[in-house]
Amino acid sequence: MNKLLVLITSLLLSTSAFAMSGSYGVSSDYMWRGQTQTDHGPALNFGLEQGLGNGFYVGAWGSNIDINGEEEVEADFYGGYSVAKGDFTLDLGYVSYQYSGEGEDFNEKFIGLGYGPIKIGKAMGVGSAKDYEFVEYTLPFIDFADITLHYGDYEDVIDKSIQIEYSLTNTLTLGMLIMSTVRDDDVDFGDAVSVHLTSYF
């Protein structure tokens, strides 16, 4: 696995910068697959992605997290292949989740298929890691913002959410995530809300 991380990092640092994109942002709560990652506290994140041509890409993304009251850093390294033909999209890849402290590192292979506003996907855990399946529907009849309905199954956690993204400028978005469940908290729908501001470059 260390060889894969070295390869992805080398590609990010060595490939021509004109094909690189990224983002940085802040959120009131880092929610992921029906679980809060920051104990309902704020999170800062930063990501870089490098296109390699012909649909291939590599990237890295990081955020602060909170595990059992301990502040840590999550770093995700990924690579894959993405292609679009008309209304159809296909995304295949591999991602490694790395944690600076008590968090347990794990890896996934993933596939995503889309047609117009509908997307389905599956992340297949490597080794003992759990699988995750999801379906998303972006409402096509609303044009002032992107509103996506999401349903996912992470074995012992079912996450249902509404994602709202509103463009403030060409590179700045304001978003809200309303999630029906947050693991270990038994919150009702509408109580788990995260607001985030993201800048793209």
N, C-alpha and C positions, 0 to 999 in steps of 0.2 A: 504494500500500500504506500510506503514511503516513496518508492520509485515513481508511482503515479502522481503523487503530490509534487515531487520535484519536476516531473515532466510538465504538468499544468502550469506551475509557477514559472518555469523557464519559457514556455510559450507566451505567457502573459507579458513577460519582460522583454522578450526578444523580437516579437512580431511587430511589423510596422504599426505605428501609433494611429494612423488614420482610420483603421478599422475597429478601433477600440471604443467602447461605450461604457457608461457606468451610471451610478446613482448614489445619493446619500440622503438620509432622512431621519426623522424623529417620530416616534409614536408614543401614545399614552400607555400602551400595553402591547407586548409582542405576543400575539396569539398564533398558534400553529397547530393545525389538525385537532382542533377542539381542546387545546391545552394552553394555558398561559405559560410563557417561558420566563417571565420576569416577575412572577408573583403579583401581577396586576400593577407593576410599576413601569415607568417610562423606559424606552429603549432607543438607542442610537444605532444606525446601520450604515454600511458602506459596501458597494459592490462594483466590480469591474468585469467586463466581458469582452473577449477578443474574437472577432470573426476570422476564420482561417481560410475562407473561400469554399465554394461548392457546397454550402450548407453546413459546414463543420464549424464548431465553436468551442471555446474553453472559457471558464470564468471562476470567480471567487467572490464570496459574500460573507460578511461578518456582522455580528451584533453582540451587545452585552446581554447576559442572561442571569437568572437567579435560580440556583439549585439548592434546595434545603437551606435557604438563608445565606448561601455563599455566592458572592458575585463572581461570575466567570465570563469568558469570551467564547462564543461559538464562531467557528470558521468553516464555511462550506466550500469545497472545491469540486467543480463539475466540468464535464465535457460531453459533447453530443453532436447530433446531426439533425437538422431541421429543414423541411422542404414544404412548399405550398404550391398546389396546382389548382387554380380556380378557387372554389370554396373549400377545398380539402386541404388539411394541414397534417403533418406527421412530425413528431419529435421523439427522438430516441437518445438515451444517454445514460450516464453514470454519475453519481454524486457521492462524495465522502463528507460526512458530518464529523467535525473534530472539535473537542472541548478542552479548555485549558486546565480544568480541575477535576471535580468528581463526576462530571458528565461522562456517559459511556459512549465512546466513538462508535459509529456504525456506517454502513455503506448500502447503497441502493442502486439497482438498475431501474430505469423508468421508460415508459412509453406513453405518448399522448396522441390521440386522434381527434381531429376537429372537422366539423362541417358547418360553415356559416357560424351561427351563434352558439352552437353546441360543441362541447368538448368532453371527452371521456379519457381517463388515464389510469395507469396502475404503476405503483412503485413496488418493485420486488426486492425485499430485504435480502442482503447477502449474509450467509451463515445463519445466525439465530435472530437476525433483525426481522421485525414484523413487516407484513405487506400492507399497502395502503391503496384503496381504490376510490375513485371519485368521478362525479359527473358535474358539469357546470353549464349554465345557460345564461348568456348575456342578453338582456332584454333588447330586441332590435327596434322597438317602437318608441324608445326614449332617446332623444338626441342631445339633451343638455348635459348629460353625464353618462358614464358607463356604469350600469347596474348589473351585477352578476349574482345569480343564485347558485349556491354551492351545496353539494351533499357528498360527504366522504365517510368511509368506513376504515377505521384504524384498529380493527379487532375489538378491543374492549372500549373504544371510544367512537361514537357516532357524532360527526360534526356537521351541523347545518348552519349556513351563514348567508348573509347578504353583504356583498362588497360594493361600495359606491365610490367612484373615482370622478372627481371634477377638475378639469384643467383650468388653472388660474392663468398660466401663460403657456407658451410652447414647450417649456422645460420644467414647469412646476405644477404639481398636482396636490390637491387636498382630498383625502379619502377618509372613509369610515367603514369599519368592519363590525357588523352586528352578528355575534355568534350565539348559537342556542345553548351550547354546553361548554363548560370549562372543567376539565378533569379535576376531581377531588373537591369541587366547590358546589356542585349541584345548583348552579344558578339557572334562573328561568330565562326564556327567550327575551331578548331586549335588555337584559341586565349586563350582559357581557359586551361592552362596546369599546372599541379602540379607535381613536382618531389619529391620523398620520399625515405628515407633510413630507413630500418626496421631490427632490430635484434631480433632473436627468441631464447628462452631458455626453 
